[in-house]
Amino acid sequence: MAGLMITGTGARSDVAFTAGTPSLELGSAVARNGAGSELLLTAVSGPGSVRVQVVQGEGAEQAPFDVEVAAGRTRAVKLKAKGDFAVVVTPVSGEVYGGRVVRERLKSGVLLTAQPLAPARMWTMLRPLTDTPRVVLP
């Protein structure tokens, strides 16, 4: 589990915290991003990498890109898109943890919002399977 604490700058600095979150081994998806959004990706025990896909609400689709994170380091990835957009992060190698930060610049300083990249678990309920030819008959 990894958490995050960020402080802003200026006459009235802001502080943002997140709860701990597991690594991105299942991937993650974050909606409602906008100007000033960035990912903070950390590899604790060894190097790791993830693939980032920005999904635009409107306009041309962007190509996914890979982000390498050195062991014991945090890497900031600025997200560039117009309007509202979503981000999908999928693991490529190693163990990487992540958070999303939105910065809004005001005259008095920088306002911060932070959110952990939670696992994007997806599943479906299936009926029990039986070994009988009746399942293909009308």
N, C-alpha and C positions, 0 to 999 in steps of 0.2 A: 504494500500500500504506500502511496505517495500523496502528499498534500502540497499546497501552494500558499505562499503569502507574498503579496506585492505591495509596495508603497509608491505613491505618486510623488510629484514634485510641485513646487510652487508655494505661494503664500498659505494656501489651505490644502495640504496634501491629503489624499485619500488613501485608504488601505483596503485591500481585498483579500479574503481567505477562501480556501476551498476545503472540502472534506477529503479524506484519503480515498484513493481509487486504485483498483488493481491495474496491472499492466494491460497494454492494448492487444493481448494475444487473441481476443475475439474481434477486434476492430471497434470502431466507434463512429457515430454520426451525430453532428451538431447542426441544428437549424437556426434560422434567424441571425445570421451574421450580417455585418454591414461594415461601413467605413471604420477603420481603426481596429479591426479584428486581427488577431494573430494567435498562432498555436505556440505553446511552450512544450517542447518535447525533451524528456530526460531519460538517459540510459544510466542506470545505477551500477550494476555489477559488471557489465561488459558492453562492447559496442552494439548498436542496433540500428535498424532502419525501418521506415514505414513508407507507405504510398499514400499520398494526399490527393484527393479528387475534389475540386471545387465544383459544385452543382449550381449553376445559375438559375434563377427564377425565370429570366428572359434572356434571349441573346444566344450567341454561339457557345457551344460546349467547350470547356477548357480541357486540355490533355492532362492526365494525371502526372504527378512527378514524385520521385523518390527523395526522401530526406534521410541522410546519414547522421547519426548522433554518436559522438565518441564516448567511451566509457567514462563515467563519473562527471559528465557534462550535461548542460541544458542548452538547447538550441531554440532560438526564436524564429518562427516562420511567419512573415507577414502575408496575409491573405488578400489578394487583389482581385476584386470583382466589382461590378456596378450593381447598385440596388441590394435587395435582400438575396442571400444565397445560403446554401448548406455546404457542409464539409463532411466528407467520408474519409476516415483514416483506417487503413488496413495494415496489419503487420507484414513485414518482409523478412526480417531476421532479428535475432536477439530479443531482449526484454526492454520495451520502451514504455514509459509512462507519459501522460499528457494532460494538458489543460488548455482552455481557451480563454483569452483575455480580450476585452473590448475596452479601448481607451477613447475617451472623449475629452478633447482639449477645450478648456474655457479660459477666460482672462485670469481667473483666480487660481488656476492649476489644472491638473489632469484628474478626471473622474475615471474610476476603474470598476470593471465588472469581471469576475473570474468564475470559471465553471470547470469542474474536472471532466475529462473525456471518459465517460462511463462506458462499460461494455455494451455493444449493440447486439444483444442476444436476440436471435430470431428462431422460432420453432413453430411446429404445427402439431396438432393432436391427430393421431391416426387411429382408425378403428383396429381392433385386434385382428391379426391375420390368421387364416386357417388354411390347411392344406386339403382343399376339396375342389373338384371341378365345377361345383355349383356357383362359384364366384364369377365365372365367365358366361354362364347361361342366362338367358332372359327370364 
